[in-house]
């Protein structure tokens, strides 16, 4: 697990979720993955040969991509909203 604090996670849930315990909606998961990806990217800048972390990062990026693809295919407005809020490019 990456160093995303409980407080950071709760802030994400409050911002993107439908309630304080909503961790399942794609928007919340995408936002949490994005935060973890940012942490791992910073770590890899300091430790460029940490290949296990790099693999974990690629796995996370893939999971986020699949969730974004799901939203794009099924709920285009929700997709556009989360993409714009997190400033993700497509």
C-alpha positions in Angstrom: 0.0 0.0 0.0 1.1 3.5 -0.7 1.2 6.2 1.9 -2.3 7.6 1.5 -3.5 8.6 5.0 -6.9 7.8 6.4 -7.6 11.6 6.4 -6.7 11.9 2.7 -8.9 9.0 1.8 -11.8 10.4 3.9 -11.4 13.7 2.1 -11.6 12.0 -1.3 -14.7 10.0 -0.2 -16.4 13.2 1.1 -15.6 15.0 -2.2 -16.5 12.3 -4.7 -18.7 9.8 -2.8 -22.4 9.6 -2.1 -21.9 9.3 1.7 -19.2 8.9 4.3 -18.9 5.2 3.7 -19.0 5.2 -0.1 -15.8 3.6 -1.3 -17.3 1.6 -4.1 -18.4 4.1 -6.8 -16.1 4.4 -9.7 -15.5 8.1 -9.0 -14.2 7.5 -5.5 -12.0 4.6 -6.7 -10.6 6.6 -9.5 -9.8 9.5 -7.2 -8.1 7.2 -4.7 -6.1 5.5 -7.4 -5.0 8.9 -8.7 -3.8 10.0 -5.3 -1.8 6.7 -4.9 -0.4 7.1 -8.4 0.8 10.6 -7.5 2.6 9.2 -4.4 4.2 6.4 -6.3 5.4 8.7 -9.1 7.1 10.9 -6.5 8.7 7.8 -4.9 10.0 6.6 -8.3 11.6 10.0 -9.1 13.8 9.5 -6.0 14.3 5.7 -6.5 14.4 5.1 -10.3 15.5 1.5 -9.9 12.7 0.4 -7.7 11.1 -2.0 -10.2 8.6 -3.6 -7.8 7.1 -0.2 -7.1 7.1 0.6 -10.8 5.1 -2.6 -11.4 2.6 -1.6 -8.7 2.3 1.8 -10.3 1.6 0.3 -13.7 -1.1 -2.0 -12.2 -2.8 1.0 -10.6 -2.7 3.0 -13.8 -4.3 0.0 -15.6 -7.1 -0.3 -12.9 -7.8 3.4 -13.1 -7.9 3.2 -16.9 -10.4 0.3 -16.8 -12.7 2.2 -14.5 -12.5 5.3 -16.7 -13.3 3.2 -19.7 -16.3 1.7 -17.9 -17.6 5.2 -17.0 -16.9 6.5 -20.5 -18.9 3.7 -22.1 -21.8 3.6 -19.6 -22.1 7.1 -17.9 -20.4 9.6 -20.2 -21.4 12.6 -18.1 -20.0 11.1 -14.9 -16.8 10.3 -16.9 -16.4 13.9 -18.1 -17.0 15.2 -14.6 -14.4 13.0 -12.9 -11.9 13.5 -15.7 -12.2 17.3 -15.5 -12.2 17.4 -11.6 -9.0 15.3 -11.4 -7.5 17.0 -14.5 -6.9 13.7 -16.2 -6.1 13.8 -19.9 -7.6 11.5 -22.5 
